[in-house]
């Protein structure tokens, strides 16, 4: 049985750990509120932008470079994770989905490359040797300019013919306790082939082709930024849950150590009493 001093030191250490995890939980909760507000405000915009883009481009006979359909021999996966850990299985769930998609591509005879957004993605995927570029250290303070840089890089790589298909892999926020790894196609841009028929027709100035050509880069920016907002919200939600679980675990450990401390103290008292009784008997 450990000594009283050892058990007491363990109790003090676990209590200090609980204070740290509680503080991290509160910080994550504060960040979650701001990130969730941004995400929920941006979701309708991203959805409507995609709907408008697909509707305007449907039925066009003109071929745009970013809409070029090719036989998918080379696939690029843009993987979004956090820069920091201590958020439970959040990053590992995304990486598991990445591994699943990469396995499906390999089974189809397709070559896979990666664009990593977030340190955890870069650290996990660099051992594959297929990481083309990485954007580390931006997930804590990203902006639309960062999303534009990523989108332009991916679009230029697609236009050069180096890849035939680009997909986004990120975690979509469902609730504080549920974040779902999601795979979303990015390139080539898919128009709606069978758009629903409506009365009348849309008039575009100067032309539908010119509108689509202008909207295509903006569409990529919006989709990448939307994925970054989702991942940021999911990261803070996962960290808040993980730190809450860690705080509860610390409390359980303290309770168990307190019981052990009481047993050790009682054993020490019992031994002292036995020594006293034994000494008294020896004097008789």
Secondary structure, 3 states (H helix, E strand, C coil): CCCHHHHHHHHHHHHHHHHHHHHHHHHHHHHHHHHHHHHHHHHHHHHHHHHHHHHHHCCCCCCCHHHCCCCCCEEEEEEECCCCCCCCCHHHHHHHHHHHHHHHHHHCCCEEEEEEECHHHHHHHHHHCCEEEEECCCCCCCCHHHHHHHHHHHHHHHHCCCCCEEEEEEEEEEECCEEEEEEEEEECCCCCCCCCCCCCCCCCCCCHHHHHHHHHHHHHHHHHHHHHHHHHHHHHHHHHHHHHHHHHHHHHHHHHHHHHHHHHHHHHHHHHHHHHHHHHHHHC
